Amino acid sequence: VGTLSATDIAVNGRTTSATDVDLYRVVLSGTTNLLVTLDWTGANDLELSISNSAGIFVRTVDTASHPETCTLASLPAGTYTIRVGSFSNSGTNYSLTLGSR
């Protein structure tokens, strides 16, 4: 999705099954507090995970409700991958917002 700046990055996506995973890469150019929000409508359950450039998960958010939201404080510069997954075999439209806070 690009390099995070003062303006939030918002993308829309869709999961199609429980095996569908959408990946988004974001670059942090300096130490940043990263806010990630995943929202959708309906009863399906989505999950949100964030990993660093080494592929190590730094946070997973999976509650029984939505939106799924987390803020990671003082992340070092680098490339991070945001993973959106589903626990449902029916399609789910979602919105993903990334911002520095």
N, C-alpha and C positions, 0 to 999 in steps of 0.2 A: 504494500500500500504506500510505501515511500518513507520519507524521513519525517519524524514527528516535529511539528513546529508549534507556534502559539495557537494555531487554529486546530480544533479537533478534526480527526479523520473519521468519517462515517461511511460505512459500506453496508449494502444489503446482500443477503445471501439466502440460500435454501438448502436444507438437508433433505435428502430423499429417502434415507433408510438408516437403520441402526449401524450400518457399516460405513456410511458416508462420513467423511471427515473433510472439513474445509480448513485450509491453512493460509494464514496471512503473515507476511513479514513486515516488520516495522524497524526502522533504524533510529537509534537514539544517538544524537551527535555529541552529547555530554551527559553528565549525571542528571537524571530526571526522575521525578515522581510520576509514574505511569498509571493512569486511570484507564481501566478497560470495563466496558459495560456491554453485555449481550442481552437483548430483549426480543421477545416474540409474543404472539398471541396464541391462545389455545391451551390445551391440557398436556401436550407433549413435553418431554423433559430433555433439555439440552444441557451440555456441559461446556465449560470454558477452561482451557489450559494455556499456560504461557511457559515457553522454554527459551533458554539463552542460546548463543551461537554454537555451544558445544552439545546442544541437544538435551541439556539437563532441565527438567521441569523445575521452574522456580515458584509456580503456583498453579493449583487446580481448584476451580470453584464449581461445586455441584451440589446445589441445594434442591429442595423439592419445589421451589417456587421460582418466579422470575420477576425482575431481571436478575441475572447473575452479574455481580459487580465486585471489582477488587481494585485496590490502589497499592502499588508496589513502590515503597519509598526508596529514594536514592539509588536507583538502578544505574550501574555504570554504562558508559557509552558502549554501543555495540548493536548487533542485529538480534532481534527477538522474534520468535514465531508464536502467533496466536492460533490456537487450535479450537475449532468449534465442532462438537460431535453431538450425536443424537442417541437416545435410548429407545426411539420409536421407529417402526417400519413405515410410518406414514410421513409424507412431506411436511416440512415446517419452514415457513419464511421467517427470517430473523433480521435484526439490525445490530451491527457491531460498531461501537464508538470507542476510539482511542484518543486520549488526551493527556497533556502534561499538567500536573496539578501541584 
